[in-house]
Amino acid sequence: MANEINGFGPRNLGPNSSVDSSRGRAEAKGESQQAAGSATTGIKEDDAVTLSSGAAQLRELGQSLADSAPFDQAKVDRIKDLIGQGEYQIDSGRIAERLRQFETL
Protein backbone atom coordinates (compact mmCIF):
# COMPACT_ATOMS: atom_id res chain seq x y z
CA MET A 1 0.00 0.00 0.00
CA ALA A 2 1.01 3.63 -0.31
CA ASN A 3 2.09 3.92 3.31
CA GLU A 4 4.62 1.13 2.81
CA ILE A 5 6.60 2.77 -0.01
CA ASN A 6 10.37 2.65 0.53
CA GLY A 7 9.99 0.65 3.74
CA PHE A 8 8.56 3.49 5.83
CA GLY A 9 5.17 1.94 6.55
CA PRO A 10 3.71 1.08 9.96
CA ARG A 11 5.48 -2.28 9.91
CA ASN A 12 8.86 -0.54 10.03
CA LEU A 13 8.29 1.92 12.87
CA GLY A 14 10.67 0.17 15.22
CA PRO A 15 10.68 -2.29 18.13
CA ASN A 16 8.30 -0.23 20.33
CA SER A 17 5.59 0.05 17.70
CA SER A 18 2.28 -1.64 18.37
CA VAL A 19 0.54 -0.42 15.22
CA ASP A 20 -1.57 -2.99 13.37
CA SER A 21 -1.24 -1.65 9.83
CA SER A 22 -4.27 -3.41 8.37
CA ARG A 23 -6.51 -2.33 11.26
CA GLY A 24 -5.15 1.22 11.12
CA ARG A 25 -5.81 1.52 7.41
CA ALA A 26 -9.32 0.10 7.75
CA GLU A 27 -10.17 2.46 10.60
CA ALA A 28 -8.77 5.48 8.78
CA LYS A 29 -10.66 4.55 5.64
CA GLY A 30 -13.89 4.08 7.60
CA GLU A 31 -13.46 7.44 9.32
CA SER A 32 -12.87 9.25 6.03
CA GLN A 33 -15.89 7.59 4.48
CA GLN A 34 -18.09 8.54 7.41
CA ALA A 35 -16.83 12.10 7.32
CA ALA A 36 -17.45 12.32 3.60
CA GLY A 37 -20.97 11.01 3.89
CA SER A 38 -20.48 8.29 1.30
CA ALA A 39 -19.81 4.69 2.25
CA THR A 40 -18.77 3.69 -1.26
CA THR A 41 -16.45 6.40 -2.59
CA GLY A 42 -15.20 8.39 0.37
CA ILE A 43 -15.52 11.57 -1.70
CA LYS A 44 -17.53 14.59 -0.73
CA GLU A 45 -20.03 15.80 -3.28
CA ASP A 46 -18.50 19.28 -3.29
CA ASP A 47 -14.93 18.04 -3.93
CA ALA A 48 -13.58 18.98 -7.36
CA VAL A 49 -10.34 18.96 -9.30
CA THR A 50 -9.55 21.83 -11.64
CA LEU A 51 -6.68 21.71 -14.12
CA SER A 52 -4.77 24.84 -14.99
CA SER A 53 -4.67 25.89 -18.62
CA GLY A 54 -1.05 24.71 -18.82
CA ALA A 55 -1.97 21.28 -17.47
CA ALA A 56 -4.83 21.03 -19.94
CA GLN A 57 -2.46 21.91 -22.80
CA LEU A 58 0.04 19.29 -21.63
CA ARG A 59 -2.72 16.68 -21.52
CA GLU A 60 -3.78 17.58 -25.09
CA LEU A 61 -0.16 17.47 -26.29
CA GLY A 62 0.36 14.09 -24.67
CA GLN A 63 -2.77 12.74 -26.33
CA SER A 64 -1.75 14.04 -29.76
CA LEU A 65 1.72 12.50 -29.38
CA ALA A 66 0.19 9.20 -28.32
CA ASP A 67 -2.04 9.23 -31.39
CA SER A 68 0.78 9.95 -33.85
CA ALA A 69 3.25 7.38 -35.17
CA PRO A 70 6.52 7.50 -33.19
CA PHE A 71 8.61 7.14 -36.38
CA ASP A 72 8.37 7.06 -40.15
CA GLN A 73 8.16 3.34 -41.01
CA ALA A 74 8.69 3.96 -44.75
CA LYS A 75 11.95 5.79 -44.05
CA VAL A 76 13.13 3.03 -41.72
CA ASP A 77 12.38 0.39 -44.37
CA ARG A 78 14.21 2.40 -47.05
CA ILE A 79 17.33 2.81 -44.88
CA LYS A 80 17.20 -0.85 -43.86
CA ASP A 81 17.16 -1.89 -47.53
CA LEU A 82 20.09 0.43 -48.32
CA ILE A 83 22.12 -1.02 -45.43
CA GLY A 84 21.30 -4.57 -46.58
CA GLN A 85 22.54 -3.72 -50.08
CA GLY A 86 25.70 -2.05 -48.72
CA GLU A 87 24.74 1.29 -50.26
CA TYR A 88 23.98 3.36 -47.16
CA GLN A 89 26.56 6.11 -46.76
CA ILE A 90 27.15 7.67 -43.34
CA ASP A 91 28.10 11.34 -43.40
CA SER A 92 30.16 11.68 -40.21
CA GLY A 93 30.67 15.42 -40.78
CA ARG A 94 26.91 15.99 -40.87
CA ILE A 95 26.42 13.92 -37.70
CA ALA A 96 29.16 15.88 -35.91
CA GLU A 97 27.63 19.20 -36.98
CA ARG A 98 24.16 18.16 -35.75
CA LEU A 99 25.63 17.06 -32.40
CA ARG A 100 27.43 20.40 -32.08
CA GLN A 101 24.20 22.28 -32.83
CA PHE A 102 22.34 20.21 -30.27
CA GLU A 103 24.95 20.91 -27.57
CA THR A 104 24.74 24.67 -28.13
CA LEU A 105 21.01 24.83 -27.43
N, C-alpha and C positions, 0 to 999 in steps of 0.2 A: 504494500500500500504506500501511499505518498509519504506517510510519516516514517517510513523505514528506508528512505533513499539515503544512500551513502552510509548506512549503518548507524544512523542517529535516531532510530525509532525508540519506542518505549522499552523494547527488549534490551537495549544497550545503554540503559541509564546508569548502571553500576550495581555493585553488590547490595546496596541498601534500598534498592527500588522494589516496591511491591505493586507496581502497576500491572494490571492485566490488560494487555493491549487490545484484545478482541472485545472485552467488556467495555473498556474506555471508549473505543470507537463507536460501539453500538449505542452507548449512553449519549455520547456527543451527537451522534446522528439523530437519535430520538428527540433530544432537546432542540436541535435546530429545526426539525420537522414540526414539532409542537409550536415553536415560536413563529414559524412561518405560516402556520395555519393550514398546511397541506401535508397529509400523511404519505403522499406518493412521490412528490417531487422535491419538497423541501425548499421551494422557491416562492417568495412572496409575489403576489399578483402585481405589485407596483414596481418590482425590480425590472431594470432594463439595461441593455448594453448599447452604447452609441459609439460608432466608429468615427474617427476624425476623417476629414476629406482626404488626407494623405494616406491613411490606412485603407480607405475605400479604393483609392487609385492603385495602391500596391496589390490589393486583392484582384482588381481587374487586370493588372499587368501580369500577375501570376497565372490567372486563368487563360489569358491570351497566349502566354508562353507555353502553357500545358497543352493548348489546343494545336499549336503549330508543330511542324516536324522539327526535330532537334538538329537535323543535318540534311543536306541535299543528296539523296540516294543516287541520283543519276550521275552526279559528279564523282561520288565515291566509286561507282561501278566503272566509270571511264578511267579514273586514275588506276584502279585495280587492274584493268585490262592492259594499260600502258606498262605498268610494272611487270606484269606477267610476260609481256612481249619484249621486255628489256629496253623500252623506248622512253621511259619516264626520266626526264632530266631534272636534277635538283640544282637550283640556282642558290648557292650558298651565300653569295653577296646580297641577294634579295632577302633571304632569311635573316642575315645579320642586320641589315638595315631596318627591317620590321621590328626586330628585337630591340634595337637602339631606340626607335621611335616609341615603343611601348614603355621602355624604362624612363623616358623623359616626360611621361605624362604626369 
